[in-house]
Amino acid sequence: MSHELEEGTRAELDFDKLGKIGRDGHQVVPVVLQEAATMEVLFVGYANEEAFRATVERRSAVLYSTSRHEMWHKGATSGDTLSVVDVRVNCEQNSLLYLVRRDGAGACHTKDETGVARSGCYYRSFLDAHTLSTAG
């Protein structure tokens, strides 16, 4: 990922993300990861069947990276793991909600201007359809 995409002010929404996932043949469902205590949405990831089963067994968030084509245990290298409090499924059984507790400094792989991991990935707001600013 480029620094400009992750930190910049120009909006570059990937409206073809789900199309790319399908064309690459990934068999996944979207997963919303939400802090159980505050209900803050931390980020959206994906789970294949293996990642889902690992999450349920470990009670810690395990996801499937559609860009790296591999499973990843969230926080395994950073220490910012996410303990799973509850796993929920939507009515059509085509997406999941993981209610989690942050075990480290944050949930996002990016860091704020002081070098601290961000609590979640939704740290920018739209000023207009093309311009972003850091929220808060």
C-alpha positions, 0 to 999 in steps of 0.5 A: 500500500502506498503512503499516499493511499493510507495517509493522504488527503485525496480520495481513491475509493476502490469500488472494484474491491469485491470484483477483484476478490471474486475474479481471484477466486477467493471464497471469503465473507466480509468481517466487520471487527467492532470493539465490544466495549465502545462499539467503535468499528475498527476495520473490515476484513475477510474470512475464509472457512479456515480463518473463521474456524481458527477464530472460533477456536482461538477466540482471537481474530484470524482473517484471510488477506485477499491481497497476500493470499494467506491467513493472518492472525491479527496482531501476531507480529505487532502484539495488537491482537484482538480477543473475540468476545462474540461472533455474529452472522447476518440474516443472509449468512454472508457476512460476519461481525466479530465483537472484539477487545483490543489487547494492544495499542490499536487495531490499524497497521498505520500509525498516527503522527506520534508513531502510535498505532491507530485504534481503528482504520476509520481515521479519516473523514470526507470533506467532499467527494474527493478530499479527506481529512484526519478525523477528530 
